[in-house]
């Protein structure tokens, strides 16, 4: 295992800055996701940790020791890419043992490690098969087994599930989490899928335009995003402009008590799941009218018009409201996140 620290890492390609003063600390045994859209610098960061790319400035440390001058093969970090990159002419046994062979590990020891890895990824009995005889999920497990066979200090995963269908993706996600925890190996996952990051990670670094905009636990990032830009990355949100005076938030939705007092003119971020749609005859609540409805099986997406403001709500299906139906809204303002409205 190895703790990882990135200090003031910057990188440009052909005068275009890809990473801008990146700082990140990953503890030993942690599973951390780099979450962001395509082109934000996630894979470049991963390759830099592995030693495939050298930063223009800054330092990379494993267990408090710089590894900038340590070659790839001695760094102890291994990448599993979204393309499996298995050798089609080699058997599964030979693919998993390839790194061991290159390291000149004795054949008897190679067979012992390969068996252990195939047992770990639940592919015992597939030793003599070839990659084209396996499913996508099985090939991905072979790639992971090959990476783990050389006993790396750090496991780097570059969108490893993106080529898999929805069900297989969920299964592989659970599988990786179980392996990571059982081996207690420091792991960094690159993904653009917010659900994937939330469900697998101890911590998440949200990357946007070459910078880490927020780093923290899944709960911290989802419940308390530091900017609207980070908030929007985790799904559509409601933003209500208003004023806070003497502990009261006043807006077109009405007046609500709040303990927030940092700014007087604010923009309140309210998640759609924090707006409950109720029948109009409920005495309390904000009155509105349904203007759009989308049924999604276990939940319903509504757009509600309230005093000229359109609010989004995600509700359960116990009671389904019709378009143009008048309703009452129960808004959980206690969970609102307030930003300065400039």
C-alpha positions in Angstrom: 0.0 0.0 0.0 1.0 3.6 -0.5 -0.4 7.0 0.3 -0.3 9.4 -2.6 0.1 13.2 -2.6 0.1 15.5 -5.6 1.6 18.9 -4.9 1.0 21.9 -7.2 0.9 19.7 -10.3 0.6 21.6 -13.7 0.7 20.2 -17.2 0.3 21.7 -20.7 0.3 20.1 -24.1 1.1 22.3 -27.1 0.6 25.5 -25.1 -2.8 24.3 -23.8 -3.0 24.0 -20.1 -4.6 20.6 -19.1 -3.8 20.6 -15.3 -3.6 23.8 -13.3 -2.0 23.6 -9.9 -3.5 20.3 -8.8 -3.3 19.3 -5.1 -4.6 16.0 -3.9 -3.9 13.7 -0.9 -5.0 10.0 -1.0 -4.5 8.0 2.2 -3.2 4.4 2.2 -6.1 2.0 1.4 -8.5 4.7 0.2 -10.7 4.5 -2.8 -10.8 7.9 -4.4 -12.6 8.9 -7.6 -11.6 11.7 -10.0 -15.0 12.8 -11.3 -15.5 15.2 -14.2 -16.4 15.6 -17.8 -14.3 14.5 -20.7 -11.2 16.7 -21.2 -11.0 18.0 -17.7 -7.6 16.3 -17.0 -8.6 13.1 -15.2 -6.7 10.6 -17.3 -3.7 12.9 -17.6 -3.6 13.0 -13.7 -3.8 9.2 -13.6 -1.0 8.7 -16.2 1.1 11.2 -14.2 0.7 9.2 -11.0 1.7 6.0 -13.0 4.7 7.8 -14.4 3.6 7.7 -18.1 3.5 11.5 -18.2 5.9 13.9 -16.5 4.4 17.1 -14.9 5.7 20.5 -16.0 5.8 21.6 -12.4 5.0 20.2 -9.0 5.7 16.9 -7.2 4.2 13.5 -6.8 4.9 11.6 -3.6 4.3 8.0 -2.6 4.5 7.6 1.2 6.0 11.1 1.5 8.8 10.3 -1.0 9.0 11.9 -4.4 8.6 9.5 -7.3 9.2 11.9 -10.1 12.5 10.3 -10.9 11.3 6.7 -10.4 10.6 4.9 -13.7 7.2 3.4 -14.5 8.2 -0.2 -13.9 9.6 0.6 -10.4 7.0 3.1 -9.2 4.5 0.4 -8.0 1.4 1.9 -9.7 -0.5 0.0 -12.4 -3.3 1.3 -14.7 -6.3 -0.7 -15.9 -7.7 1.1 -19.0 -11.3 1.0 -20.3 -9.9 -1.0 -23.3 -8.9 -4.3 -21.8 -5.6 -4.5 -23.8 -5.4 -8.3 -23.4 -3.1 -10.2 -25.7 -5.5 -12.1 -28.1 -2.9 -14.8 -28.9 -2.2 -15.6 -25.2 -4.4 -17.7 -22.9 -6.0 -16.2 -19.8 -3.3 -17.8 -17.7 -0.6 -16.3 -19.9 -2.2 -12.9 -19.9 -2.5 -12.7 -16.1 1.1 -13.9 -15.7 2.6 -11.6 -18.4 3.9 -9.0 -15.9 5.4 -11.7 -13.7 7.1 -13.2 -16.7 8.6 -9.8 -17.6 9.8 -9.5 -14.1 11.5 -12.9 -14.4 9.5 -14.5 -11.6 10.2 -18.2 -11.4 7.6 -20.3 -13.3 6.4 -22.2 -10.2 5.8 -18.9 -8.4 4.1 -17.5 -11.5 1.6 -20.4 -11.6 0.9 -19.9 -7.9 0.2 -16.2 -8.2 -1.8 -16.6 -11.4 -4.0 -19.2 -9.7 -4.5 -16.9 -6.7 -5.5 -14.0 -8.9 -7.9 -16.1 -11.0 -9.5 -17.3 -7.8 -9.7 -13.7 -6.6 -11.5 -12.5 -9.7 -13.7 -15.7 -9.8 -12.3 -17.0 -13.1 -10.8 -20.3 -11.8 -11.2 -22.9 -14.6 -10.7 -20.3 -17.4 -6.9 -20.7 -17.6 -6.8 -22.3 -21.0 -9.3 -20.0 -22.7 -8.5 -17.1 -24.9 -9.8 -13.5 -24.6 -12.2 -13.8 -27.5 -14.0 -16.7 -25.7 -14.9 -14.4 -22.7 -17.6 -11.9 -22.1 -16.8 -8.2 -21.6 -17.0 -8.4 -17.9 -14.8 -11.5 -17.8 -12.2 -9.8 -19.9 -12.2 -6.8 -17.6 -11.7 -9.1 -14.6 -8.7 -10.7 -16.4 -7.2 -7.2 -16.9 -7.7 -6.5 -13.2 -6.1 -9.8 -12.3 -3.1 -9.1 -14.5 -2.7 -5.7 -12.8 -2.9 -7.1 -9.3 -0.6 -10.1 -10.0 2.5 -7.9 -9.8 1.4 -6.7 -6.3 1.2 -3.0 -7.0 1.2 -0.4 -4.3 -1.4 1.7 -6.2 -4.2 0.6 -8.5 -5.3 3.1 -11.1 -8.6 2.6 -12.9 -9.3 4.6 -16.1 -13.1 4.4 -16.7 -12.9 0.6 -16.5 -16.7 0.0 -16.7 -17.6 2.3 -19.6 -17.6 -0.6 -22.2 -20.0 -2.7 -20.2 -23.8 -2.8 -20.3 -25.9 -1.4 -17.4 -26.3 -4.6 -15.4 -22.8 -5.8 -16.0 -21.5 -2.4 -15.1 -23.3 -2.5 -11.7 -21.9 -6.0 -11.0 -18.4 -5.0 -11.9 -18.6 -1.9 -9.7 -19.6 -4.0 -6.7 -16.9 -6.6 -7.6 -14.1 -3.9 -7.7 -15.3 -2.4 -4.4 -15.1 -5.9 -2.7 -11.6 -6.6 -4.1 -10.3 -3.1 -3.2 -11.5 -3.5 0.4 -10.3 -7.1 0.8 -6.8 -6.2 -0.4 -6.9 -2.7 1.2 -5.1 -1.3 -1.8 -4.9 2.4 -2.5 -7.1 2.9 -5.6 -7.9 5.9 -7.8 -10.8 5.6 -10.2 -11.4 8.0 -13.1 -15.0 8.4 -14.1 -17.5 10.8 -15.5 -20.4 8.9 -13.9 -21.6 10.7 -10.7 -23.5 7.6 -9.4 -20.4 5.5 -9.9 -18.3 7.9 -7.9 -20.9 8.3 -5.1 -21.4 4.5 -4.7 -17.7 3.4 -4.8 -15.6 6.1 -3.3 -14.3 7.0 0.2 -13.7 10.4 -1.3 -14.3 12.2 -4.6 -12.3 14.9 -6.3 -14.5 16.9 -8.7 -12.4 18.1 -11.6 -13.5 20.9 -14.0 -11.3 22.6 -16.6 -8.0 21.2 -15.2 -8.7 22.1 -11.5 -10.0 20.2 -8.5 -13.0 22.2 -7.5 -13.9 20.2 -4.4 -12.5 17.2 -2.6 -14.4 15.3 0.1 -16.6 12.4 1.0 -19.6 11.6 -1.3 -22.0 13.0 1.4 -20.1 16.3 1.6 -20.0 16.8 -2.2 -23.6 15.8 -2.7 -25.1 17.6 0.3 -22.8 20.6 0.5 -21.3 21.5 -2.9 -19.1 24.6 -2.6 -20.3 26.2 -5.9 -23.3 25.9 -8.2 -21.0 24.4 -10.8 -20.1 21.5 -8.6 -23.7 21.1 -7.5 -24.9 20.9 -11.2 -22.5 18.1 -11.8 -24.5 15.9 -9.5 -27.7 16.5 -11.3 -30.3 19.2 -12.0 -31.0 21.7 -9.2 -33.4 24.4 -8.3 -32.0 27.9 -7.7 -34.1 30.5 -5.9 -32.9 34.1 -5.6 -33.8 36.0 -2.4 -32.7 38.0 0.6 -31.9 36.9 4.1 -32.9 39.4 6.9 -32.9 38.6 10.6 -32.8 34.8 10.0 -35.6 34.8 7.4 -35.0 33.8 3.8 -37.5 35.8 1.6 -38.1 34.9 -2.0 -41.0 34.4 -4.5 -41.6 31.1 -2.8 -42.4 32.9 0.5 -40.6 33.4 3.8 -38.6 30.6 5.5 -36.5 30.5 8.7 -32.8 29.9 8.2 -29.6 30.0 10.3 -27.5 31.0 7.3 -26.2 34.6 7.7 -23.1 34.9 5.6 -24.7 36.9 2.8 -27.8 39.0 2.6 -28.5 38.6 -1.2 -28.4 34.9 -1.9 -29.2 32.2 -4.4 -30.6 29.1 -2.6 -29.8 25.7 -4.1 -32.6 23.2 -3.4 -32.4 19.6 -4.7 -35.5 18.3 -6.6 -35.8 15.4 -4.1 -36.2 18.0 -1.3 -39.4 19.3 -2.8 -42.3 17.0 -2.0 -45.5 17.3 -4.1 -48.7 17.0 -2.1 -52.5 17.5 -2.7 -53.6 21.1 -2.9 -55.8 20.9 0.1 -52.9 20.4 2.4 -53.1 23.6 4.6 -49.4 24.3 4.8 -46.9 24.4 1.9 -46.3 26.5 -1.2 -49.0 26.5 -3.8 -48.2 25.7 -7.4 -49.4 24.0 -10.6 -47.9 21.0 -12.4 -46.8 22.0 -15.9 -44.7 19.0 -16.8 -44.6 15.3 -15.7 -42.2 12.5 -16.6 -42.9 9.0 -15.3 -39.8 6.9 -14.6 -41.2 3.7 -12.9 -40.2 4.1 -9.3 -40.3 7.9 -9.4 -41.9 10.8 -11.1 -40.2 14.0 -12.4 -42.3 17.1 -12.1 -41.9 20.7 -13.1 -44.1 23.0 -11.0 -44.9 26.7 -11.6 -44.9 28.8 -8.4 -45.4 32.6 -8.7 -43.6 32.7 -12.0 -40.8 30.4 -10.8 -40.4 26.9 -12.2 -39.3 24.2 -9.7 -38.2 20.7 -10.4 -39.3 17.8 -8.1 -38.5 14.1 -7.9 -41.3 12.3 -6.1 -42.4 8.8 -5.4 -45.3 7.2 -7.2 -47.7 6.8 -4.2 -49.7 9.6 -5.6 -49.3 10.8 -9.2 -50.5 14.3 -10.1 -51.7 15.4 -13.5 -50.5 18.2 -15.7 -52.3 21.5 -14.8 -53.3 20.1 -11.4 -52.9 22.5 -8.5 -50.7 21.1 -5.7 -49.0 22.1 -2.4 -45.2 21.8 -2.1 -43.4 20.9 1.1 -39.9 22.4 0.6 -37.1 21.3 2.9 -35.3 24.7 3.2 -33.2 23.3 6.1 -31.2 21.4 3.4 -30.8 24.3 1.1 -27.3 25.4 0.2 -26.9 29.2 0.0 -24.5 31.0 -2.4 -23.8 34.7 -2.7 -25.8 36.1 -5.6 -23.6 38.4 -7.5 
